[in-house]
């Protein structure tokens, strides 16, 4: 099944081509991140379909996954 993936800020280097990624049915967010080479600790905020998600969340066909790193500033 296909999902849409977008990495932000310092995570852009892990972005799949055309923002589309093929996953097996029942794949979890964590599985997708591992498949793309992203270290688990690098993903600090995860959204699935514009709602706060978790690494354990199971993805569905057409889901939109957005991943953000820790943000610093002051």
C-alpha positions in Angstrom: 0.0 0.0 0.0 1.1 3.6 -0.6 1.4 6.3 2.0 2.6 9.9 1.7 5.6 10.8 3.8 7.1 14.3 4.7 10.2 14.9 6.8 10.8 18.4 8.1 13.9 20.5 9.0 17.0 18.4 9.6 15.2 15.2 8.7 14.8 16.1 5.0 17.7 13.9 4.0 15.5 10.8 4.8 12.7 12.0 2.5 11.5 9.4 0.0 11.4 10.3 -3.6 8.2 12.1 -4.6 7.0 11.8 -0.9 5.4 8.4 -1.7 6.5 5.3 0.1 5.3 1.7 -0.4 4.6 -0.3 2.9 3.1 -3.6 3.7 -0.4 -3.7 5.1 -0.4 -3.3 8.9 2.9 -1.4 8.9 3.5 0.9 11.9 5.0 4.3 11.8 8.2 3.0 13.5 8.6 0.4 10.7 8.4 3.1 8.0 11.0 5.3 9.8 13.4 2.3 10.1 12.9 1.4 6.5 13.9 4.9 5.5 17.0 4.8 7.7 15.8 7.4 10.3 17.1 6.7 13.8 14.2 6.2 16.2 15.4 9.0 18.6 15.4 11.5 15.7 11.6 11.5 15.4 10.3 13.7 18.2 6.9 14.7 16.8 4.8 12.5 14.5 1.5 13.4 12.7 -0.7 11.0 10.8 -3.4 12.6 8.7 -2.8 16.0 10.4 -3.3 14.5 13.9 -0.8 13.7 16.6 0.4 10.2 16.1 2.7 7.6 17.7 5.5 5.4 16.6 3.2 2.4 17.3 0.4 3.6 15.1 -0.7 1.3 12.3 -0.9 3.0 8.9 -3.6 2.7 6.3 -3.6 3.1 2.5 -3.2 6.8 1.6 -2.2 8.0 5.1 -0.2 11.1 5.3 2.8 10.8 7.7 4.7 14.0 8.8 7.8 13.7 11.0 9.5 16.5 12.9 12.8 16.6 14.8 13.3 18.2 18.2 13.2 22.0 17.7 15.6 24.3 19.6 15.6 28.0 19.9 15.2 30.8 22.3 
